[in-house]
Amino acid sequence: MISAGDFRNGLCFEMDDQVYQVVEFQHVKPGKGAAFVRTKYKNVKTGSVVERSFNPNEKFEQAQLTRQDMQFIYADGDLYYFMDQETYEQTPIHQDKIGDGIKFLKEEMVCKVVSYKGDIFQVELPITVILEITECEPGVKGDTANNASKYATLETGAVVKVPLFVNQGEKIKVDTRTGEYLERA
């Protein structure tokens, strides 16, 4: 059992026969009255996000999630197939479970597949990935007066902003959470 006072980002708990994940929390101690925990949490199965205030002493059952490393093999329509690296069993996962990181998903990439009681609800990509630039305009020499950038298309089809000195054919490191260029690889 955990109390609402122990909430942290990413923590999963059970409430009303549903599993929720804390997205954001804030401990509030007003000048008058009792303290409370303002929380934004999402239903891990439906994805709906709710904001609510809890008494810090409210108790919840902590949800036991399973995180398993699986390798992405290929996509077929809306289904993305992942392989268990120990049993070689293939699991189809709908693209909705992958989220925005889908644009950085590359074949043979190892991801964490998160499930609760055997029901897959999320695929976590690595925080950073190295991808090749397949298309971008050449950099203009001498145009460094300000923090200028240009758009580049990556091998997965994603479009990111990169500095002017980066060229087509180079590999770059990208943050999958924000979609930002980090550095040359």
C-alpha positions, 0 to 999 in steps of 0.5 A: 500500500502507498499513500497519496503523499508518496506519489511520484511521476511515473508511479502506478497505482490501483483505484476503483479497479483501474490502473493509473499512472501519475503524470504530475503531482504537487504537494500543497500546504495552504496557510489555512486548512489541511495539506493535500496532493494535487495530482494529474494521472492517466488511466493506463488502459484508456489513456484518459487524463484526470486532475484530482486532489487527494488527502496525503493519507489516502491509501492505494494499492501499488500496481505491479507492472511488467517491463520486458525488453522486446525487439521491434521487427516490422510494421504491418498496417496499424500493428507493430510486431515485437519479438521477445529476445529469449523465447523469440515469440512475436507480439503484435502491438497496435500503434496507439500503444507506442505513442508519439515515439513511433516516428523514431522507431527503427527495425531491430530497436530494443524497447521496453514493453510495459504490461499489467496482468498480461495486458500491454498498454505502453511501449517505451522507446530508448531515451535517445536514438541514433538515426541517419539523415536521409534528406536536408538542405545543404548548410550555408557557409558563414550563416552562423550569426544566430542560432539558425537551424534547418529541417532534416528528414530522418531514416524513419520519416521523422522531421527534426530541426538540426543545426546548419552544419549537419548534412545529409548522410550523417548520423545524429542522436535524437531525444525520443521524448522531445524530438530534439536534435542532441548531437552528431553521432 
